[in-house]
Amino acid sequence: MTMKKNHILIVLIMAFMMMFSPAAYAAIPLDDVLIGSWEYNIAYLTNPTNAAEIQCALDNLGDGPLAYNIEGVTNGWTWVMSGKLLTLEEIAKFPNNITYKYDTTVRY
C-alpha cells in the first residue's frame, strides 16, 4: 500500500510543477542554445557543416532570445551577450513555435 501512496504523491508533485512552470522552461532541454525561434544542441551548433545555418539564424534574430543553458556551466537559462540569468518572466516569453535541431551523428 505504501508504494501506491508514493506513486500518487509523485504524480501529484509532477502535476503541480507542470502547472506552475512556464511551458518553455519545462519543454527545452539542457545543453542547448536558443537563437530566436531555433533551438540547437551543442553538438549541432559546433558542427562546421551547420555554420551557414547558424549564421542565418543569428542574422535574422531580430528581437528574439539569444540564450543558453549548459549543464555544469550555467545555473539556468543565461543571456549570451550579458551572461545574466534569465528571469522566469523572460523564459515564459520564449517563442511558442521553437524548432529543435539536433546533430544526428552524436549518440547520447
Backbone as XML, in Angstrom:
<?xml version="1.0"?>
<chain id="A" units="angstrom">
  <residue number="1" name="MET">
    <atom name="N" x="0.813" y="-1.195" z="0.000"/>
    <atom name="CA" x="0.000" y="0.000" z="0.000"/>
    <atom name="C" x="0.862" y="1.268" z="0.000"/>
  </residue>
  <residue number="2" name="THR">
    <atom name="N" x="2.025" y="1.211" z="0.640"/>
    <atom name="CA" x="2.911" y="2.366" z="0.710"/>
    <atom name="C" x="3.415" y="2.756" z="-0.673"/>
  </residue>
  <residue number="3" name="MET">
    <atom name="N" x="3.724" y="1.760" z="-1.524"/>
    <atom name="CA" x="4.192" y="2.045" z="-2.879"/>
    <atom name="C" x="3.142" y="2.821" z="-3.658"/>
  </residue>
  <residue number="4" name="LYS">
    <atom name="N" x="1.885" y="2.448" z="-3.505"/>
    <atom name="CA" x="0.810" y="3.121" z="-4.218"/>
    <atom name="C" x="0.709" y="4.576" z="-3.768"/>
  </residue>
  <residue number="5" name="LYS">
    <atom name="N" x="0.840" y="4.824" z="-2.474"/>
    <atom name="CA" x="0.794" y="6.189" z="-1.952"/>
    <atom name="C" x="1.970" y="7.004" z="-2.483"/>
  </residue>
  <residue number="6" name="ASN">
    <atom name="N" x="3.157" y="6.377" z="-2.564"/>
    <atom name="CA" x="4.328" y="7.080" z="-3.099"/>
    <atom name="C" x="4.123" y="7.464" z="-4.563"/>
  </residue>
  <residue number="7" name="HIS">
    <atom name="N" x="3.550" y="6.558" z="-5.330"/>
    <atom name="CA" x="3.290" y="6.843" z="-6.744"/>
    <atom name="C" x="2.300" y="7.993" z="-6.887"/>
  </residue>
  <residue number="8" name="ILE">
    <atom name="N" x="1.273" y="7.987" z="-6.095"/>
    <atom name="CA" x="0.275" y="9.051" z="-6.144"/>
    <atom name="C" x="0.913" y="10.381" z="-5.755"/>
  </residue>
  <residue number="9" name="LEU">
    <atom name="N" x="1.733" y="10.375" z="-4.730"/>
    <atom name="CA" x="2.407" y="11.591" z="-4.298"/>
    <atom name="C" x="3.329" y="12.127" z="-5.397"/>
  </residue>
  <residue number="10" name="ILE">
    <atom name="N" x="4.077" y="11.257" z="-6.032"/>
    <atom name="CA" x="4.982" y="11.682" z="-7.111"/>
    <atom name="C" x="4.192" y="12.273" z="-8.268"/>
  </residue>
  <residue number="11" name="VAL">
    <atom name="N" x="3.107" y="11.645" z="-8.643"/>
    <atom name="CA" x="2.269" y="12.151" z="-9.734"/>
    <atom name="C" x="1.697" y="13.516" z="-9.383"/>
  </residue>
  <residue number="12" name="LEU">
    <atom name="N" x="1.247" y="13.688" z="-8.158"/>
    <atom name="CA" x="0.702" y="14.982" z="-7.731"/>
    <atom name="C" x="1.776" y="16.069" z="-7.741"/>
  </residue>
  <residue number="13" name="ILE">
    <atom name="N" x="2.973" y="15.742" z="-7.297"/>
    <atom name="CA" x="4.066" y="16.720" z="-7.303"/>
    <atom name="C" x="4.412" y="17.103" z="-8.734"/>
  </residue>
  <residue number="14" name="MET">
    <atom name="N" x="4.491" y="16.122" z="-9.617"/>
    <atom name="CA" x="4.811" y="16.421" z="-11.014"/>
    <atom name="C" x="3.718" y="17.274" z="-11.653"/>
  </residue>
  <residue number="15" name="ALA">
    <atom name="N" x="2.482" y="16.976" z="-11.379"/>
    <atom name="CA" x="1.373" y="17.763" z="-11.929"/>
    <atom name="C" x="1.435" y="19.195" z="-11.411"/>
  </residue>
  <residue number="16" name="PHE">
    <atom name="N" x="1.721" y="19.360" z="-10.132"/>
    <atom name="CA" x="1.837" y="20.693" z="-9.545"/>
    <atom name="C" x="2.971" y="21.481" z="-10.210"/>
  </residue>
  <residue number="17" name="MET">
    <atom name="N" x="4.109" y="20.835" z="-10.411"/>
    <atom name="CA" x="5.249" y="21.508" z="-11.040"/>
    <atom name="C" x="4.926" y="21.896" z="-12.480"/>
  </residue>
  <residue number="18" name="MET">
    <atom name="N" x="4.235" y="21.046" z="-13.199"/>
    <atom name="CA" x="3.886" y="21.352" z="-14.579"/>
    <atom name="C" x="2.902" y="22.507" z="-14.667"/>
  </residue>
  <residue number="19" name="MET">
    <atom name="N" x="1.997" y="22.597" z="-13.716"/>
    <atom name="CA" x="1.001" y="23.660" z="-13.736"/>
    <atom name="C" x="1.623" y="25.024" z="-13.473"/>
  </residue>
  <residue number="20" name="PHE">
    <atom name="N" x="2.658" y="25.070" z="-12.650"/>
    <atom name="CA" x="3.213" y="26.356" z="-12.243"/>
    <atom name="C" x="4.569" y="26.662" z="-12.856"/>
  </residue>
  <residue number="21" name="SER">
    <atom name="N" x="4.998" y="25.888" z="-13.827"/>
    <atom name="CA" x="6.243" y="26.163" z="-14.539"/>
    <atom name="C" x="5.906" y="26.724" z="-15.908"/>
  </residue>
  <residue number="22" name="PRO">
    <atom name="N" x="6.669" y="27.725" z="-16.363"/>
    <atom name="CA" x="6.434" y="28.220" z="-17.719"/>
    <atom name="C" x="6.631" y="27.081" z="-18.721"/>
  </residue>
  <residue number="23" name="ALA">
    <atom name="N" x="5.823" y="27.074" z="-19.763"/>
    <atom name="CA" x="5.865" y="25.981" z="-20.740"/>
    <atom name="C" x="7.229" y="25.863" z="-21.400"/>
  </residue>
  <residue number="24" name="ALA">
    <atom name="N" x="7.827" y="26.978" z="-21.805"/>
    <atom name="CA" x="9.120" y="26.926" z="-22.482"/>
    <atom name="C" x="10.194" y="26.390" z="-21.552"/>
  </residue>
  <residue number="25" name="TYR">
    <atom name="N" x="10.138" y="26.776" z="-20.302"/>
    <atom name="CA" x="11.137" y="26.318" z="-19.339"/>
    <atom name="C" x="11.065" y="24.808" z="-19.171"/>
  </residue>
  <residue number="26" name="ALA">
    <atom name="N" x="9.884" y="24.272" z="-19.184"/>
    <atom name="CA" x="9.717" y="22.837" z="-18.982"/>
    <atom name="C" x="10.034" y="22.048" z="-20.241"/>
  </residue>
  <residue number="27" name="ALA">
    <atom name="N" x="9.883" y="22.664" z="-21.407"/>
    <atom name="CA" x="9.990" y="21.920" z="-22.652"/>
    <atom name="C" x="11.396" y="21.887" z="-23.240"/>
  </residue>
  <residue number="28" name="ILE">
    <atom name="N" x="12.216" y="22.885" z="-22.993"/>
    <atom name="CA" x="13.521" y="22.972" z="-23.636"/>
    <atom name="C" x="14.557" y="22.234" z="-22.799"/>
  </residue>
  <residue number="29" name="PRO">
    <atom name="N" x="15.266" y="21.288" z="-23.414"/>
    <atom name="CA" x="16.256" y="20.505" z="-22.667"/>
    <atom name="C" x="17.530" y="21.283" z="-22.355"/>
  </residue>
  <residue number="30" name="LEU">
    <atom name="N" x="18.370" y="20.692" z="-21.516"/>
    <atom name="CA" x="19.658" y="21.290" z="-21.176"/>
    <atom name="C" x="20.646" y="21.125" z="-22.324"/>
  </residue>
  <residue number="31" name="ASP">
    <atom name="N" x="21.780" y="21.805" z="-22.218"/>
    <atom name="CA" x="22.867" y="21.734" z="-23.192"/>
    <atom name="C" x="22.433" y="22.228" z="-24.559"/>
  </residue>
  <residue number="32" name="ASP">
    <atom name="N" x="21.644" y="23.295" z="-24.572"/>
    <atom name="CA" x="21.138" y="23.854" z="-25.806"/>
    <atom name="C" x="21.300" y="25.366" z="-25.837"/>
  </residue>
  <residue number="33" name="VAL">
    <atom name="N" x="21.253" y="25.894" z="-27.058"/>
    <atom name="CA" x="21.309" y="27.335" z="-27.286"/>
    <atom name="C" x="20.048" y="27.721" z="-28.039"/>
  </residue>
  <residue number="34" name="LEU">
    <atom name="N" x="19.393" y="28.773" z="-27.588"/>
    <atom name="CA" x="18.177" y="29.268" z="-28.226"/>
    <atom name="C" x="18.527" y="30.532" z="-29.001"/>
  </residue>
  <residue number="35" name="ILE">
    <atom name="N" x="18.291" y="30.489" z="-30.308"/>
    <atom name="CA" x="18.532" y="31.636" z="-31.188"/>
    <atom name="C" x="17.199" y="31.961" z="-31.844"/>
  </residue>
  <residue number="36" name="GLY">
    <atom name="N" x="16.520" y="32.967" z="-31.315"/>
    <atom name="CA" x="15.193" y="33.304" z="-31.823"/>
    <atom name="C" x="14.232" y="32.158" z="-31.581"/>
  </residue>
  <residue number="37" name="SER">
    <atom name="N" x="13.665" y="31.633" z="-32.658"/>
    <atom name="CA" x="12.741" y="30.507" z="-32.526"/>
    <atom name="C" x="13.416" y="29.179" z="-32.901"/>
  </residue>
  <residue number="38" name="TRP">
    <atom name="N" x="14.741" y="29.177" z="-32.937"/>
    <atom name="CA" x="15.509" y="27.966" z="-33.237"/>
    <atom name="C" x="16.311" y="27.565" z="-32.019"/>
  </residue>
  <residue number="39" name="GLU">
    <atom name="N" x="16.249" y="26.290" z="-31.667"/>
    <atom name="CA" x="16.995" y="25.769" z="-30.524"/>
    <atom name="C" x="17.941" y="24.699" z="-31.050"/>
  </residue>
  <residue number="40" name="TYR">
    <atom name="N" x="19.225" y="24.825" z="-30.697"/>
    <atom name="CA" x="20.259" y="23.917" z="-31.193"/>
    <atom name="C" x="20.965" y="23.246" z="-30.022"/>
  </residue>
  <residue number="41" name="ASN">
    <atom name="N" x="21.189" y="21.932" z="-30.139"/>
    <atom name="CA" x="22.011" y="21.315" z="-29.107"/>
    <atom name="C" x="23.474" y="21.630" z="-29.438"/>
  </residue>
  <residue number="42" name="ILE">
    <atom name="N" x="24.338" y="21.472" z="-28.462"/>
    <atom name="CA" x="25.728" y="21.879" z="-28.604"/>
    <atom name="C" x="26.423" y="21.152" z="-29.755"/>
  </residue>
  <residue number="43" name="ALA">
    <atom name="N" x="26.156" y="19.867" z="-29.918"/>
    <atom name="CA" x="26.793" y="19.107" z="-30.994"/>
    <atom name="C" x="26.408" y="19.671" z="-32.362"/>
  </residue>
  <residue number="44" name="TYR">
    <atom name="N" x="25.148" y="20.029" z="-32.551"/>
    <atom name="CA" x="24.687" y="20.600" z="-33.822"/>
    <atom name="C" x="25.299" y="21.981" z="-34.024"/>
  </residue>
  <residue number="45" name="LEU">
    <atom name="N" x="25.322" y="22.761" z="-32.963"/>
    <atom name="CA" x="25.828" y="24.130" z="-33.038"/>
    <atom name="C" x="27.313" y="24.173" z="-33.386"/>
  </residue>
  <residue number="46" name="THR">
    <atom name="N" x="28.077" y="23.227" z="-32.900"/>
    <atom name="CA" x="29.521" y="23.244" z="-33.121"/>
    <atom name="C" x="29.962" y="22.419" z="-34.327"/>
  </residue>
  <residue number="47" name="ASN">
    <atom name="N" x="29.021" y="21.796" z="-35.028"/>
    <atom name="CA" x="29.343" y="21.041" z="-36.233"/>
    <atom name="C" x="29.594" y="22.033" z="-37.367"/>
  </residue>
  <residue number="48" name="PRO">
    <atom name="N" x="30.803" y="22.065" z="-37.953"/>
    <atom name="CA" x="31.135" y="23.048" z="-39.002"/>
    <atom name="C" x="30.208" y="23.001" z="-40.216"/>
  </residue>
  <residue number="49" name="THR">
    <atom name="N" x="29.601" y="21.868" z="-40.495"/>
    <atom name="CA" x="28.710" y="21.796" z="-41.655"/>
    <atom name="C" x="27.423" y="22.591" z="-41.446"/>
  </residue>
  <residue number="50" name="ASN">
    <atom name="N" x="27.136" y="22.983" z="-40.214"/>
    <atom name="CA" x="25.922" y="23.749" z="-39.908"/>
    <atom name="C" x="26.194" y="25.240" z="-39.734"/>
  </residue>
  <residue number="51" name="ALA">
    <atom name="N" x="27.412" y="25.682" z="-39.994"/>
    <atom name="CA" x="27.807" y="27.071" z="-39.739"/>
    <atom name="C" x="26.942" y="28.076" z="-40.493"/>
  </residue>
  <residue number="52" name="ALA">
    <atom name="N" x="26.644" y="27.827" z="-41.757"/>
    <atom name="CA" x="25.840" y="28.767" z="-42.549"/>
    <atom name="C" x="24.428" y="28.895" z="-41.974"/>
  </residue>
  <residue number="53" name="GLU">
    <atom name="N" x="23.842" y="27.775" z="-41.558"/>
    <atom name="CA" x="22.504" y="27.795" z="-40.972"/>
    <atom name="C" x="22.483" y="28.582" z="-39.659"/>
  </residue>
  <residue number="54" name="ILE">
    <atom name="N" x="23.490" y="28.363" z="-38.825"/>
    <atom name="CA" x="23.579" y="29.081" z="-37.542"/>
    <atom name="C" x="23.749" y="30.574" z="-37.794"/>
  </residue>
  <residue number="55" name="GLN">
    <atom name="N" x="24.610" y="30.921" z="-38.759"/>
    <atom name="CA" x="24.829" y="32.335" z="-39.091"/>
    <atom name="C" x="23.539" y="32.980" z="-39.584"/>
  </residue>
  <residue number="56" name="CYS">
    <atom name="N" x="22.771" y="32.260" z="-40.392"/>
    <atom name="CA" x="21.492" y="32.774" z="-40.882"/>
    <atom name="C" x="20.528" y="33.020" z="-39.715"/>
  </residue>
  <residue number="57" name="ALA">
    <atom name="N" x="20.482" y="32.094" z="-38.760"/>
    <atom name="CA" x="19.619" y="32.276" z="-37.588"/>
    <atom name="C" x="20.040" y="33.509" z="-36.791"/>
  </residue>
  <residue number="58" name="LEU">
    <atom name="N" x="21.348" y="33.712" z="-36.645"/>
    <atom name="CA" x="21.841" y="34.893" z="-35.920"/>
    <atom name="C" x="21.534" y="36.178" z="-36.684"/>
  </residue>
  <residue number="59" name="ASP">
    <atom name="N" x="21.692" y="36.135" z="-38.006"/>
    <atom name="CA" x="21.416" y="37.319" z="-38.819"/>
    <atom name="C" x="19.950" y="37.723" z="-38.770"/>
  </residue>
  <residue number="60" name="ASN">
    <atom name="N" x="19.065" y="36.752" z="-38.601"/>
    <atom name="CA" x="17.622" y="37.010" z="-38.581"/>
    <atom name="C" x="17.038" y="36.998" z="-37.172"/>
  </residue>
  <residue number="61" name="LEU">
    <atom name="N" x="17.867" y="37.165" z="-36.175"/>
    <atom name="CA" x="17.433" y="37.091" z="-34.782"/>
    <atom name="C" x="16.393" y="38.141" z="-34.429"/>
  </residue>
  <residue number="62" name="GLY">
    <atom name="N" x="16.597" y="39.367" z="-34.857"/>
    <atom name="CA" x="15.669" y="40.442" z="-34.511"/>
    <atom name="C" x="15.614" y="40.632" z="-33.007"/>
  </residue>
  <residue number="63" name="ASP">
    <atom name="N" x="14.400" y="40.659" z="-32.440"/>
    <atom name="CA" x="14.199" y="40.831" z="-31.001"/>
    <atom name="C" x="14.081" y="39.501" z="-30.272"/>
  </residue>
  <residue number="64" name="GLY">
    <atom name="N" x="14.324" y="38.406" z="-30.965"/>
    <atom name="CA" x="14.180" y="37.090" z="-30.354"/>
    <atom name="C" x="15.244" y="36.816" z="-29.305"/>
  </residue>
  <residue number="65" name="PRO">
    <atom name="N" x="15.057" y="35.777" z="-28.508"/>
    <atom name="CA" x="16.008" y="35.457" z="-27.442"/>
    <atom name="C" x="17.301" y="34.848" z="-27.994"/>
  </residue>
  <residue number="66" name="LEU">
    <atom name="N" x="18.395" y="35.138" z="-27.333"/>
    <atom name="CA" x="19.699" y="34.546" z="-27.613"/>
    <atom name="C" x="20.251" y="34.113" z="-26.267"/>
  </residue>
  <residue number="67" name="ALA">
    <atom name="N" x="19.978" y="32.861" z="-25.910"/>
    <atom name="CA" x="20.290" y="32.377" z="-24.567"/>
    <atom name="C" x="20.770" y="30.937" z="-24.630"/>
  </residue>
  <residue number="68" name="TYR">
    <atom name="N" x="21.411" y="30.502" z="-23.555"/>
    <atom name="CA" x="21.899" y="29.125" z="-23.484"/>
    <atom name="C" x="21.700" y="28.565" z="-22.090"/>
  </residue>
  <residue number="69" name="ASN">
    <atom name="N" x="21.664" y="27.222" z="-22.026"/>
    <atom name="CA" x="21.538" y="26.517" z="-20.756"/>
    <atom name="C" x="22.408" y="25.274" z="-20.858"/>
  </residue>
  <residue number="70" name="ILE">
    <atom name="N" x="23.583" y="25.326" z="-20.286"/>
    <atom name="CA" x="24.558" y="24.247" z="-20.378"/>
    <atom name="C" x="24.752" y="23.640" z="-18.986"/>
  </residue>
  <residue number="71" name="GLU">
    <atom name="N" x="24.437" y="22.361" z="-18.860"/>
    <atom name="CA" x="24.562" y="21.687" z="-17.576"/>
    <atom name="C" x="26.011" y="21.708" z="-17.104"/>
  </residue>
  <residue number="72" name="GLY">
    <atom name="N" x="26.225" y="22.107" z="-15.861"/>
    <atom name="CA" x="27.568" y="22.184" z="-15.296"/>
    <atom name="C" x="28.271" y="23.497" z="-15.576"/>
  </residue>
  <residue number="73" name="VAL">
    <atom name="N" x="27.693" y="24.322" z="-16.449"/>
    <atom name="CA" x="28.297" y="25.614" z="-16.795"/>
    <atom name="C" x="27.410" y="26.754" z="-16.303"/>
  </residue>
  <residue number="74" name="THR">
    <atom name="N" x="26.109" y="26.603" z="-16.486"/>
    <atom name="CA" x="25.170" y="27.644" z="-16.074"/>
    <atom name="C" x="24.258" y="27.117" z="-14.972"/>
  </residue>
  <residue number="75" name="ASN">
    <atom name="N" x="23.585" y="28.034" z="-14.324"/>
    <atom name="CA" x="22.594" y="27.677" z="-13.300"/>
    <atom name="C" x="21.193" y="27.951" z="-13.807"/>
  </residue>
  <residue number="76" name="GLY">
    <atom name="N" x="20.992" y="27.818" z="-15.098"/>
    <atom name="CA" x="19.706" y="28.096" z="-15.724"/>
    <atom name="C" x="19.938" y="28.810" z="-17.045"/>
  </residue>
  <residue number="77" name="TRP">
    <atom name="N" x="18.836" y="29.229" z="-17.670"/>
    <atom name="CA" x="18.958" y="29.937" z="-18.943"/>
    <atom name="C" x="19.678" y="31.257" z="-18.737"/>
  </residue>
  <residue number="78" name="THR">
    <atom name="N" x="20.674" y="31.519" z="-19.596"/>
    <atom name="CA" x="21.571" y="32.662" z="-19.459"/>
    <atom name="C" x="21.620" y="33.427" z="-20.778"/>
  </residue>
  <residue number="79" name="TRP">
    <atom name="N" x="21.565" y="34.761" z="-20.704"/>
    <atom name="CA" x="21.709" y="35.581" z="-21.906"/>
    <atom name="C" x="23.134" y="35.445" z="-22.437"/>
  </residue>
  <residue number="80" name="VAL">
    <atom name="N" x="23.278" y="35.261" z="-23.743"/>
    <atom name="CA" x="24.591" y="35.089" z="-24.362"/>
    <atom name="C" x="25.433" y="36.355" z="-24.209"/>
  </residue>
  <residue number="81" name="MET">
    <atom name="N" x="24.877" y="37.510" z="-24.495"/>
    <atom name="CA" x="25.656" y="38.747" z="-24.510"/>
    <atom name="C" x="26.018" y="39.275" z="-23.120"/>
  </residue>
  <residue number="82" name="SER">
    <atom name="N" x="25.120" y="39.170" z="-22.162"/>
    <atom name="CA" x="25.396" y="39.750" z="-20.841"/>
    <atom name="C" x="25.872" y="38.721" z="-19.824"/>
  </residue>
  <residue number="83" name="GLY">
    <atom name="N" x="25.569" y="37.448" z="-20.041"/>
    <atom name="CA" x="25.922" y="36.418" z="-19.077"/>
    <atom name="C" x="25.014" y="36.389" z="-17.860"/>
  </residue>
  <residue number="84" name="LYS">
    <atom name="N" x="23.934" y="37.167" z="-17.886"/>
    <atom name="CA" x="22.996" y="37.201" z="-16.754"/>
    <atom name="C" x="21.930" y="36.127" z="-16.913"/>
  </residue>
  <residue number="85" name="LEU">
    <atom name="N" x="21.516" y="35.571" z="-15.775"/>
    <atom name="CA" x="20.446" y="34.574" z="-15.782"/>
    <atom name="C" x="19.127" y="35.215" z="-16.181"/>
  </residue>
  <residue number="86" name="LEU">
    <atom name="N" x="18.324" y="34.474" z="-16.932"/>
    <atom name="CA" x="17.003" y="34.947" z="-17.298"/>
    <atom name="C" x="16.057" y="34.763" z="-16.125"/>
  </residue>
  <residue number="87" name="THR">
    <atom name="N" x="15.087" y="35.637" z="-16.022"/>
    <atom name="CA" x="14.046" y="35.501" z="-15.016"/>
    <atom name="C" x="12.977" y="34.544" z="-15.553"/>
  </residue>
  <residue number="88" name="LEU">
    <atom name="N" x="12.118" y="34.065" z="-14.687"/>
    <atom name="CA" x="11.024" y="33.198" z="-15.129"/>
    <atom name="C" x="10.107" y="33.932" z="-16.108"/>
  </residue>
  <residue number="89" name="GLU">
    <atom name="N" x="9.940" y="35.239" z="-15.924"/>
    <atom name="CA" x="9.108" y="36.024" z="-16.831"/>
    <atom name="C" x="9.728" y="36.070" z="-18.225"/>
  </residue>
  <residue number="90" name="GLU">
    <atom name="N" x="11.061" y="36.207" z="-18.307"/>
    <atom name="CA" x="11.743" y="36.225" z="-19.600"/>
    <atom name="C" x="11.663" y="34.855" z="-20.279"/>
  </residue>
  <residue number="91" name="ILE">
    <atom name="N" x="11.808" y="33.803" z="-19.500"/>
    <atom name="CA" x="11.712" y="32.452" z="-20.050"/>
    <atom name="C" x="10.301" y="32.186" z="-20.565"/>
  </residue>
  <residue number="92" name="ALA">
    <atom name="N" x="9.306" y="32.682" z="-19.860"/>
    <atom name="CA" x="7.914" y="32.491" z="-20.276"/>
    <atom name="C" x="7.629" y="33.178" z="-21.612"/>
  </residue>
  <residue number="93" name="LYS">
    <atom name="N" x="8.450" y="34.153" z="-21.994"/>
    <atom name="CA" x="8.267" y="34.866" z="-23.261"/>
    <atom name="C" x="8.977" y="34.181" z="-24.430"/>
  </residue>
  <residue number="94" name="PHE">
    <atom name="N" x="9.605" y="33.038" z="-24.189"/>
    <atom name="CA" x="10.218" y="32.295" z="-25.294"/>
    <atom name="C" x="9.141" y="32.012" z="-26.341"/>
  </residue>
  <residue number="95" name="PRO">
    <atom name="N" x="9.522" y="31.964" z="-27.608"/>
    <atom name="CA" x="8.525" y="31.677" z="-28.653"/>
    <atom name="C" x="7.821" y="30.331" z="-28.419"/>
  </residue>
  <residue number="96" name="ASN">
    <atom name="N" x="6.571" y="30.271" z="-28.818"/>
    <atom name="CA" x="5.810" y="29.028" z="-28.680"/>
    <atom name="C" x="6.146" y="28.033" z="-29.782"/>
  </residue>
  <residue number="97" name="ASN">
    <atom name="N" x="6.708" y="28.516" z="-30.880"/>
    <atom name="CA" x="6.969" y="27.663" z="-32.037"/>
    <atom name="C" x="8.468" y="27.419" z="-32.215"/>
  </residue>
  <residue number="98" name="ILE">
    <atom name="N" x="9.120" y="26.907" z="-31.201"/>
    <atom name="CA" x="10.555" y="26.643" z="-31.259"/>
    <atom name="C" x="10.803" y="25.383" z="-32.095"/>
  </residue>
  <residue number="99" name="THR">
    <atom name="N" x="11.754" y="25.501" z="-33.028"/>
    <atom name="CA" x="12.159" y="24.368" z="-33.854"/>
    <atom name="C" x="13.462" y="23.828" z="-33.294"/>
  </residue>
  <residue number="100" name="TYR">
    <atom name="N" x="13.504" y="22.547" z="-32.978"/>
    <atom name="CA" x="14.662" y="21.919" z="-32.365"/>
    <atom name="C" x="15.558" y="21.308" z="-33.422"/>
  </residue>
  <residue number="101" name="LYS">
    <atom name="N" x="16.870" y="21.525" z="-33.299"/>
    <atom name="CA" x="17.849" y="20.965" z="-34.223"/>
    <atom name="C" x="18.884" y="20.192" z="-33.422"/>
  </residue>
  <residue number="102" name="TYR">
    <atom name="N" x="19.037" y="18.917" z="-33.740"/>
    <atom name="CA" x="19.984" y="18.062" z="-33.051"/>
    <atom name="C" x="20.917" y="17.436" z="-34.070"/>
  </residue>
  <residue number="103" name="ASP">
    <atom name="N" x="22.155" y="17.236" z="-33.684"/>
    <atom name="CA" x="23.126" y="16.563" z="-34.532"/>
    <atom name="C" x="22.857" y="15.074" z="-34.435"/>
  </residue>
  <residue number="104" name="THR">
    <atom name="N" x="22.433" y="14.480" z="-35.528"/>
    <atom name="CA" x="22.049" y="13.062" z="-35.511"/>
    <atom name="C" x="23.253" y="12.132" z="-35.494"/>
  </residue>
  <residue number="105" name="THR">
    <atom name="N" x="24.462" y="12.671" z="-35.698"/>
    <atom name="CA" x="25.652" y="11.821" z="-35.664"/>
    <atom name="C" x="26.139" y="11.579" z="-34.248"/>
  </residue>
  <residue number="106" name="VAL">
    <atom name="N" x="25.604" y="12.329" z="-33.286"/>
    <atom name="CA" x="26.035" y="12.203" z="-31.898"/>
    <atom name="C" x="25.130" y="11.212" z="-31.181"/>
  </residue>
  <residue number="107" name="ARG">
    <atom name="N" x="25.721" y="10.288" z="-30.463"/>
    <atom name="CA" x="24.957" y="9.304" z="-29.701"/>
    <atom name="C" x="24.905" y="9.728" z="-28.242"/>
  </residue>
  <residue number="108" name="TYR">
    <atom name="N" x="23.707" y="9.752" z="-27.662"/>
    <atom name="CA" x="23.547" y="10.126" z="-26.265"/>
    <atom name="C" x="23.281" y="8.903" z="-25.432"/>
  </residue>
</chain>
